[in-house]
């Protein structure tokens, strides 16, 4: 896994411009990311980018 649990990532810019989320799990479906406080969605590894301040 390229991203570790708890790591901040940027969501795909095509749909979520400027949104940063936290990796919370990984399984066969993909990487589960929590963002906006309560929303959680699965993304493919190649869709995410590591967040750098």
Secondary structure, 3 states (H helix, E strand, C coil): CCCCCCCEEECCCCCCCCCEEEEEEECCCCEEEEECCCEEEEECHHHCEECCC
